[in-house]
């Protein structure tokens, strides 16, 4: 587990994820042309559970969605 701080909506929040999830999150942000914090903020806005779980679910759903 790695814990990192990300600033969302003007405040720092701590996120704990396993290294493969951090790698996938960085890759997703790069692929979408967004800063990591912006992508995390989008996931944060739509979440219904804790942020770390929401990120994992978002990444899982992204991996299952076929690319155009």
Backbone atoms as SQL, in Angstrom:
CREATE TABLE atoms (id INTEGER PRIMARY KEY, chain TEXT, resi INTEGER, resn TEXT, atom TEXT, x REAL, y REAL, z REAL);
INSERT INTO atoms VALUES
  (1, 'A', 1, 'UNK', 'N', 0.842, -1.174, 0.000),
  (2, 'A', 1, 'UNK', 'CA', 0.000, 0.000, 0.000),
  (3, 'A', 1, 'UNK', 'C', 0.890, 1.242, 0.000),
  (4, 'A', 2, 'UNK', 'N', 0.509, 2.184, -0.826),
  (5, 'A', 2, 'UNK', 'CA', 1.195, 3.480, -0.838),
  (6, 'A', 2, 'UNK', 'C', 0.171, 4.559, -0.540),
  (7, 'A', 3, 'UNK', 'N', 0.525, 5.455, 0.339),
  (8, 'A', 3, 'UNK', 'CA', -0.339, 6.582, 0.678),
  (9, 'A', 3, 'UNK', 'C', 0.268, 7.835, 0.064),
  (10, 'A', 4, 'UNK', 'N', -0.573, 8.584, -0.643),
  (11, 'A', 4, 'UNK', 'CA', -0.134, 9.840, -1.252),
  (12, 'A', 4, 'UNK', 'C', -1.185, 10.907, -0.996),
  (13, 'A', 5, 'UNK', 'N', -0.735, 12.144, -1.003),
  (14, 'A', 5, 'UNK', 'CA', -1.657, 13.264, -0.849),
  (15, 'A', 5, 'UNK', 'C', -1.960, 13.864, -2.210),
  (16, 'A', 6, 'UNK', 'N', -3.222, 14.187, -2.420),
  (17, 'A', 6, 'UNK', 'CA', -3.678, 14.821, -3.653),
  (18, 'A', 6, 'UNK', 'C', -4.569, 15.983, -3.241),
  (19, 'A', 7, 'UNK', 'N', -4.447, 17.102, -3.925),
  (20, 'A', 7, 'UNK', 'CA', -5.294, 18.252, -3.616),
  (21, 'A', 7, 'UNK', 'C', -6.541, 18.195, -4.487),
  (22, 'A', 8, 'UNK', 'N', -7.691, 18.149, -3.813),
  (23, 'A', 8, 'UNK', 'CA', -8.989, 18.097, -4.486),
  (24, 'A', 8, 'UNK', 'C', -9.846, 19.228, -3.934),
  (25, 'A', 9, 'UNK', 'N', -10.390, 20.023, -4.815),
  (26, 'A', 9, 'UNK', 'CA', -11.257, 21.141, -4.426),
  (27, 'A', 9, 'UNK', 'C', -10.595, 22.012, -3.364),
  (28, 'A', 10, 'UNK', 'N', -9.290, 22.229, -3.526),
  (29, 'A', 10, 'UNK', 'CA', -8.582, 23.134, -2.638),
  (30, 'A', 10, 'UNK', 'C', -8.118, 22.548, -1.315),
  (31, 'A', 11, 'UNK', 'N', -8.378, 21.273, -1.071),
  (32, 'A', 11, 'UNK', 'CA', -7.870, 20.683, 0.173),
  (33, 'A', 11, 'UNK', 'C', -7.126, 19.379, -0.115),
  (34, 'A', 12, 'UNK', 'N', -6.108, 19.125, 0.696),
  (35, 'A', 12, 'UNK', 'CA', -5.312, 17.910, 0.527),
  (36, 'A', 12, 'UNK', 'C', -6.052, 16.724, 1.136),
  (37, 'A', 13, 'UNK', 'N', -6.023, 15.633, 0.431),
  (38, 'A', 13, 'UNK', 'CA', -6.608, 14.402, 0.936),
  (39, 'A', 13, 'UNK', 'C', -5.619, 13.271, 0.711),
  (40, 'A', 14, 'UNK', 'N', -5.637, 12.320, 1.608),
  (41, 'A', 14, 'UNK', 'CA', -4.739, 11.177, 1.527),
  (42, 'A', 14, 'UNK', 'C', -5.436, 10.022, 0.843),
  (43, 'A', 15, 'UNK', 'N', -4.737, 9.382, -0.085),
  (44, 'A', 15, 'UNK', 'CA', -5.294, 8.233, -0.796),
  (45, 'A', 15, 'UNK', 'C', -4.314, 7.078, -0.636),
  (46, 'A', 16, 'UNK', 'N', -4.836, 5.925, -0.235),
  (47, 'A', 16, 'UNK', 'CA', -4.017, 4.717, -0.103),
  (48, 'A', 16, 'UNK', 'C', -4.409, 3.737, -1.195),
  (49, 'A', 17, 'UNK', 'N', -3.442, 3.408, -2.046),
  (50, 'A', 17, 'UNK', 'CA', -3.652, 2.445, -3.126),
  (51, 'A', 17, 'UNK', 'C', -2.424, 1.555, -3.259),
  (52, 'A', 18, 'UNK', 'N', -2.630, 0.367, -3.782),
  (53, 'A', 18, 'UNK', 'CA', -1.533, -0.520, -4.091),
  (54, 'A', 18, 'UNK', 'C', -0.791, 0.037, -5.320),
  (55, 'A', 19, 'UNK', 'N', 0.520, -0.238, -5.416),
  (56, 'A', 19, 'UNK', 'CA', 1.307, 0.303, -6.538),
  (57, 'A', 19, 'UNK', 'C', 0.705, 0.068, -7.930),
  (58, 'A', 20, 'UNK', 'N', 0.136, -1.108, -8.247),
  (59, 'A', 20, 'UNK', 'CA', -0.439, -1.262, -9.595),
  (60, 'A', 20, 'UNK', 'C', -1.604, -0.293, -9.862),
  (61, 'A', 21, 'UNK', 'N', -2.357, 0.043, -8.824),
  (62, 'A', 21, 'UNK', 'CA', -3.455, 0.990, -9.005),
  (63, 'A', 21, 'UNK', 'C', -2.923, 2.406, -9.207),
  (64, 'A', 22, 'UNK', 'N', -1.842, 2.765, -8.506),
  (65, 'A', 22, 'UNK', 'CA', -1.248, 4.084, -8.746),
  (66, 'A', 22, 'UNK', 'C', -0.743, 4.168, -10.185),
  (67, 'A', 23, 'UNK', 'N', -0.089, 3.097, -10.639),
  (68, 'A', 23, 'UNK', 'CA', 0.414, 3.086, -12.020),
  (69, 'A', 23, 'UNK', 'C', -0.734, 3.241, -13.012),
  (70, 'A', 24, 'UNK', 'N', -1.808, 2.485, -12.804),
  (71, 'A', 24, 'UNK', 'CA', -2.964, 2.554, -13.711),
  (72, 'A', 24, 'UNK', 'C', -3.624, 3.927, -13.671),
  (73, 'A', 25, 'UNK', 'N', -3.662, 4.530, -12.498),
  (74, 'A', 25, 'UNK', 'CA', -4.270, 5.864, -12.369),
  (75, 'A', 25, 'UNK', 'C', -3.440, 6.905, -13.116),
  (76, 'A', 26, 'UNK', 'N', -2.126, 6.827, -12.986),
  (77, 'A', 26, 'UNK', 'CA', -1.250, 7.745, -13.734),
  (78, 'A', 26, 'UNK', 'C', -1.404, 7.536, -15.236),
  (79, 'A', 27, 'UNK', 'N', -1.472, 6.286, -15.680),
  (80, 'A', 27, 'UNK', 'CA', -1.660, 5.995, -17.102),
  (81, 'A', 27, 'UNK', 'C', -2.994, 6.540, -17.604),
  (82, 'A', 28, 'UNK', 'N', -4.048, 6.399, -16.811),
  (83, 'A', 28, 'UNK', 'CA', -5.370, 6.893, -17.204),
  (84, 'A', 28, 'UNK', 'C', -5.358, 8.414, -17.314),
  (85, 'A', 29, 'UNK', 'N', -4.734, 9.084, -16.361),
  (86, 'A', 29, 'UNK', 'CA', -4.669, 10.551, -16.407),
  (87, 'A', 29, 'UNK', 'C', -3.910, 11.011, -17.651),
  (88, 'A', 30, 'UNK', 'N', -2.822, 10.352, -17.952),
  (89, 'A', 30, 'UNK', 'CA', -2.036, 10.687, -19.143),
  (90, 'A', 30, 'UNK', 'C', -2.860, 10.447, -20.404),
  (91, 'A', 31, 'UNK', 'N', -3.533, 9.305, -20.470),
  (92, 'A', 31, 'UNK', 'CA', -4.338, 8.962, -21.650),
  (93, 'A', 31, 'UNK', 'C', -5.479, 9.953, -21.858),
  (94, 'A', 32, 'UNK', 'N', -6.012, 10.489, -20.768),
  (95, 'A', 32, 'UNK', 'CA', -7.117, 11.447, -20.874),
  (96, 'A', 32, 'UNK', 'C', -6.625, 12.884, -20.960),
  (97, 'A', 33, 'UNK', 'N', -5.315, 13.081, -20.901),
  (98, 'A', 33, 'UNK', 'CA', -4.745, 14.418, -21.016),
  (99, 'A', 33, 'UNK', 'C', -5.089, 15.311, -19.842),
  (100, 'A', 34, 'UNK', 'N', -5.159, 14.717, -18.654),
  (101, 'A', 34, 'UNK', 'CA', -5.527, 15.475, -17.459),
  (102, 'A', 34, 'UNK', 'C', -4.469, 15.306, -16.388),
  (103, 'A', 35, 'UNK', 'N', -4.321, 16.310, -15.545),
  (104, 'A', 35, 'UNK', 'CA', -3.470, 16.112, -14.369),
  (105, 'A', 35, 'UNK', 'C', -4.109, 15.050, -13.468),
  (106, 'A', 36, 'UNK', 'N', -3.278, 14.343, -12.745),
  (107, 'A', 36, 'UNK', 'CA', -3.764, 13.300, -11.846),
  (108, 'A', 36, 'UNK', 'C', -4.815, 13.849, -10.881),
  (109, 'A', 37, 'UNK', 'N', -4.563, 15.022, -10.312),
  (110, 'A', 37, 'UNK', 'CA', -5.502, 15.607, -9.352),
  (111, 'A', 37, 'UNK', 'C', -6.863, 15.888, -9.987),
  (112, 'A', 38, 'UNK', 'N', -6.874, 16.293, -11.248),
  (113, 'A', 38, 'UNK', 'CA', -8.142, 16.567, -11.933),
  (114, 'A', 38, 'UNK', 'C', -8.939, 15.285, -12.132),
  (115, 'A', 39, 'UNK', 'N', -8.262, 14.208, -12.500),
  (116, 'A', 39, 'UNK', 'CA', -8.944, 12.938, -12.677),
  (117, 'A', 39, 'UNK', 'C', -9.482, 12.430, -11.339),
  (118, 'A', 40, 'UNK', 'N', -8.682, 12.522, -10.301),
  (119, 'A', 40, 'UNK', 'CA', -9.133, 12.096, -8.971),
  (120, 'A', 40, 'UNK', 'C', -10.324, 12.941, -8.518),
  (121, 'A', 41, 'UNK', 'N', -10.314, 14.224, -8.819),
  (122, 'A', 41, 'UNK', 'CA', -11.436, 15.094, -8.457),
  (123, 'A', 41, 'UNK', 'C', -12.720, 14.650, -9.158),
  (124, 'A', 42, 'UNK', 'N', -12.628, 14.250, -10.424),
  (125, 'A', 42, 'UNK', 'CA', -13.797, 13.753, -11.148),
  (126, 'A', 42, 'UNK', 'C', -14.333, 12.472, -10.516),
  (127, 'A', 43, 'UNK', 'N', -13.436, 11.577, -10.171),
  (128, 'A', 43, 'UNK', 'CA', -13.838, 10.325, -9.526),
  (129, 'A', 43, 'UNK', 'C', -14.466, 10.637, -8.170),
  (130, 'A', 44, 'UNK', 'N', -13.878, 11.585, -7.459),
  (131, 'A', 44, 'UNK', 'CA', -14.380, 11.983, -6.137),
  (132, 'A', 44, 'UNK', 'C', -15.803, 12.516, -6.219),
  (133, 'A', 45, 'UNK', 'N', -16.096, 13.313, -7.229),
  (134, 'A', 45, 'UNK', 'CA', -17.436, 13.899, -7.384),
  (135, 'A', 45, 'UNK', 'C', -18.511, 12.845, -7.599),
  (136, 'A', 46, 'UNK', 'N', -18.158, 11.745, -8.256),
  (137, 'A', 46, 'UNK', 'CA', -19.141, 10.725, -8.613),
  (138, 'A', 46, 'UNK', 'C', -19.203, 9.567, -7.622),
  (139, 'A', 47, 'UNK', 'N', -18.357, 9.578, -6.625),
  (140, 'A', 47, 'UNK', 'CA', -18.253, 8.396, -5.757),
  (141, 'A', 47, 'UNK', 'C', -19.412, 8.260, -4.780),
  (142, 'A', 48, 'UNK', 'N', -19.633, 6.996, -4.374),
  (143, 'A', 48, 'UNK', 'CA', -20.647, 6.691, -3.358),
  (144, 'A', 48, 'UNK', 'C', -20.027, 5.898, -2.218),
  (145, 'A', 49, 'UNK', 'N', -18.700, 5.742, -2.242),
  (146, 'A', 49, 'UNK', 'CA', -17.969, 4.993, -1.225),
  (147, 'A', 49, 'UNK', 'C', -16.684, 5.761, -0.925),
  (148, 'A', 50, 'UNK', 'N', -15.768, 5.168, -0.173),
  (149, 'A', 50, 'UNK', 'CA', -14.533, 5.900, 0.116),
  (150, 'A', 50, 'UNK', 'C', -13.729, 6.092, -1.172),
  (151, 'A', 51, 'UNK', 'N', -12.882, 7.090, -1.167),
  (152, 'A', 51, 'UNK', 'CA', -12.200, 7.501, -2.393),
  (153, 'A', 51, 'UNK', 'C', -11.281, 6.414, -2.953),
  (154, 'A', 52, 'UNK', 'N', -10.545, 5.736, -2.106),
  (155, 'A', 52, 'UNK', 'CA', -9.649, 4.681, -2.601),
  (156, 'A', 52, 'UNK', 'C', -10.431, 3.585, -3.315),
  (157, 'A', 53, 'UNK', 'N', -11.539, 3.172, -2.727),
  (158, 'A', 53, 'UNK', 'CA', -12.383, 2.154, -3.365),
  (159, 'A', 53, 'UNK', 'C', -12.975, 2.670, -4.660),
  (160, 'A', 54, 'UNK', 'N', -13.415, 3.923, -4.659),
  (161, 'A', 54, 'UNK', 'CA', -13.997, 4.511, -5.865),
  (162, 'A', 54, 'UNK', 'C', -12.978, 4.543, -7.003),
  (163, 'A', 55, 'UNK', 'N', -11.723, 4.833, -6.685),
  (164, 'A', 55, 'UNK', 'CA', -10.677, 4.851, -7.711),
  (165, 'A', 55, 'UNK', 'C', -10.465, 3.447, -8.265),
  (166, 'A', 56, 'UNK', 'N', -10.397, 2.459, -7.382),
  (167, 'A', 56, 'UNK', 'CA', -10.218, 1.081, -7.848),
  (168, 'A', 56, 'UNK', 'C', -11.356, 0.646, -8.763),
  (169, 'A', 57, 'UNK', 'N', -12.598, 0.952, -8.374),
  (170, 'A', 57, 'UNK', 'CA', -13.766, 0.586, -9.186),
  (171, 'A', 57, 'UNK', 'C', -13.726, 1.321, -10.523),
  (172, 'A', 58, 'UNK', 'N', -13.399, 2.605, -10.505),
  (173, 'A', 58, 'UNK', 'CA', -13.320, 3.394, -11.735),
  (174, 'A', 58, 'UNK', 'C', -12.284, 2.786, -12.686),
  (175, 'A', 59, 'UNK', 'N', -11.121, 2.426, -12.146),
  (176, 'A', 59, 'UNK', 'CA', -10.083, 1.818, -12.975),
  (177, 'A', 59, 'UNK', 'C', -10.527, 0.465, -13.521),
  (178, 'A', 60, 'UNK', 'N', -11.204, -0.322, -12.704),
  (179, 'A', 60, 'UNK', 'CA', -11.705, -1.612, -13.150),
  (180, 'A', 60, 'UNK', 'C', -12.712, -1.444, -14.287),
  (181, 'A', 61, 'UNK', 'N', -13.639, -0.516, -14.117),
  (182, 'A', 61, 'UNK', 'CA', -14.644, -0.274, -15.161),
  (183, 'A', 61, 'UNK', 'C', -13.982, 0.249, -16.430),
  (184, 'A', 62, 'UNK', 'N', -12.986, 1.094, -16.283),
  (185, 'A', 62, 'UNK', 'CA', -12.267, 1.625, -17.447),
  (186, 'A', 62, 'UNK', 'C', -11.576, 0.500, -18.208),
  (187, 'A', 63, 'UNK', 'N', -10.996, -0.438, -17.474),
  (188, 'A', 63, 'UNK', 'CA', -10.300, -1.560, -18.114),
  (189, 'A', 63, 'UNK', 'C', -11.259, -2.483, -18.836),
  (190, 'A', 64, 'UNK', 'N', -12.487, -2.566, -18.379),
  (191, 'A', 64, 'UNK', 'CA', -13.481, -3.451, -18.993),
  (192, 'A', 64, 'UNK', 'C', -14.207, -2.812, -20.166),
  (193, 'A', 65, 'UNK', 'N', -14.099, -1.507, -20.312),
  (194, 'A', 65, 'UNK', 'CA', -14.772, -0.796, -21.395),
  (195, 'A', 65, 'UNK', 'C', -13.905, -0.835, -22.642),
  (196, 'A', 66, 'UNK', 'N', -14.438, -1.372, -23.741),
  (197, 'A', 66, 'UNK', 'CA', -13.649, -1.424, -24.977),
  (198, 'A', 66, 'UNK', 'C', -13.317, -0.028, -25.490),
  (199, 'A', 67, 'UNK', 'N', -12.119, 0.117, -25.993),
  (200, 'A', 67, 'UNK', 'CA', -11.711, 1.404, -26.584),
  (201, 'A', 67, 'UNK', 'C', -12.304, 1.527, -27.970),
  (202, 'A', 68, 'UNK', 'N', -12.671, 2.763, -28.356),
  (203, 'A', 68, 'UNK', 'CA', -13.233, 2.967, -29.709),
  (204, 'A', 68, 'UNK', 'C', -12.218, 2.756, -30.792);
